Amino acid sequence: MDDSTLFRAHTRQLSEDDLRAVTAWRAASPWNEARYQEVGEVLALTQRSDAGPRTRIPDPSEILALAARREGKRASNRKWRAAVGAITGIAALLAVAVAMDRAGFLGRDESFGFEEMVTGDQAATVSLRDGSVMRLAPRSRARIRVREGEREVHLSGRAFFSVAKRNGTPFVVRTAGGDVTVLGTQFDVNATNDDVRLVVVEGRVALQAARGGETRVEGGQVARVVEGQLQPTLAAAEPRAATEWVGRFLVWHAAPLGTVLADLERVYGARVTVADSTLMQQTVTNTFTDRTLDEVVRVTCAILGAECVVQGQDVQVGQPQK
C-alpha cells in the first residue's frame, strides 16, 4: 500500500471502503502495522501551529530520534550504514508528508485552488480525495484541484488515471492539445505540447480537441490529437500495453473478484484457482504500488475474509475464514 494512502488514512481522508482496505492491510502482517504507525509518527512531526507555515519541517534531532525508534534497541549496536538507511527512510517519508500537505492531500485546508505536482526520474502515485488514483509518469507535471463538485487535472506529460464515480461529477484532464472528460474509468493520457494520445482501458470518455472536434472513446480504443486537431479513433490492439510503464501498479474501485484475479495473472504471471465460487460475488477496493504477489494476495484475501495460499506463482483462494 502506497504511503500517500496511509497518510490520508491517518487524517480520515479516505472513503469507508478504502479505510476498510487499510485496516485489512494492517492486519495482514506485523510489518504492515509497523509501517502504518511509522507514517503516523512522521505525520505528527509535520504538524504545524495555527500561526505557523503550512507545513513544519522537523528539526534534524527529531528525525534522528524517530530513526532510532524505528531501529529499536538494536540501533546503538548497528553499523553506521544501517543508521543512515533508517534516516534516509524517514527522510523519504517526510518528503511525501510535506509534499502531500502542501498539495492539500492531507485535507487540512479546503480553500486551496490548484496544487502542482512534478516528477523527476521516478513515477509517483497519488490518491486523490475523491477516491481516484493518478500514476504520474517520470518528467511530468500535473496541476490538481479536487473538491466538492469539481475534479480537474491540468497535465503536461503522461499519466494513468483510475477514476472513481462520484455523484455524477465529471473528472476532467486538461492538456494543451485537448480535454478528456470522464465519470468513472481507467485510461492513459500522453500529452506533449499540442499533441495528445489517449488510450481507454475500460469505460468511456469524451475527448475534445483544442482546435475543434469532439469524440467519444470507448474501452479498447485509442484516440489522438495532433497539433490541436482531432484524428480518427482506432481500435487498440492491446490497450493494457499502453499502461505497462506504470509497473506493478494495481488500483481497484469496487472491482469484481474476477477482475482482481485477472489483474494478478496479467501483472504477476500468477496462476489462480478459486476453491469457493461464492467469493466471486465479492468486490475489492484497494491500491498497490510495487508490492510483491504475496503481499497483494494476503491483503486482498484479508479484505475478502478468505483463506489464501501463495506458492511461487500459484495462488489458491480457498474457503472463507470461519
Secondary structure, DSSP 8 states (H G I E B T S, - for coil): --HHHHHHHHTT-S-HHHHHHHHHHHHH-HHHHHHHHHHHHHHHHT---TTS-SS----HHHHHHHHHHHHGGGGGGS-HHHHHHHHHHHHHHHHHHHHHHHTTTT-S-TT---EEEE--SS-EEEE-TTS-EEEE-TT-EEEEEEETTEEEEEEEEEEEEE----TT--EEEE-SSEEEEESS-EEEEEEETTEEEEEEEESEEEEEETTS-EEEEETTEEEEEETTEE---EE-S-GGGGGGGG-SEEEEEEEEHHHHHHHHHHHH--EEEES-GGGGG-EEEEEEES--HHHHHHHHHHHHTEEEEEETTEEEEEEE--
